[in-house]
Amino acid sequence: MFGTTLPAVALLAGLACVMPGTVRMATAQGAPAQEGGKLDVNQLFAGTCGWCHSDGGRVAGKGPKLMDTERSDEFIRNRIRNGKEGAMPAFGQMFSDADIDAIIKYIRTLKPDEG
């Protein structure tokens, strides 16, 4: 009885973590680690943002490439907080202003992956 439904449930649960409007579920299951109150941005990209911003934001995936973006810090801050309907969930409830600043700093320091 459960043989065919369990994989489907697992798939749907996994998708719920990255679909718009389900940020609370994602935070409960895969919140980025924080050491001393600081956000681990590398882990954040690997576990949360990497679904759409491939290679840690270095190349386009489902979402745009972030490395070398010409968007302003304020644009990026607004997009992280409020998302984009049908494209990116809002993370304003998940991240503090300091967290968002750390994410922007990470994006600004992205360099091509040498490995």
C-alpha positions, 0 to 999 in steps of 0.5 A: 500500500505504501510502496508507491505513495511514500516516494511521491510524498517524499518528492512533494515534501522536498519540492515544498522546501523550494516552492514560493510561499513555503519558506517556513517549511524550508526553515524548519527543515534546512535552516542554515547553520549559524556560528556565534550568531553569524550566517554561514552563507556558503552553507546557505547557498548549498542548501537553500539558494543553490536549487536555483542559483547554481554553483554557489551563484556563479552560473545561471540555473533556474535563477540567474547567475549572481556573480558579477551582477550589475544589480544594486545592493538595494535591488538584491536586498529587496529581492531577497526580502520580497521575492519575485512572484512565480520565480523566487520566494520571499525570505524576509521572515527568514533572514535578518538585515545582518543576514541579508547584508552577509548574503550580498557581501557573498554575492559581491565576492563571488569569483569563478570556481577554480575546482 
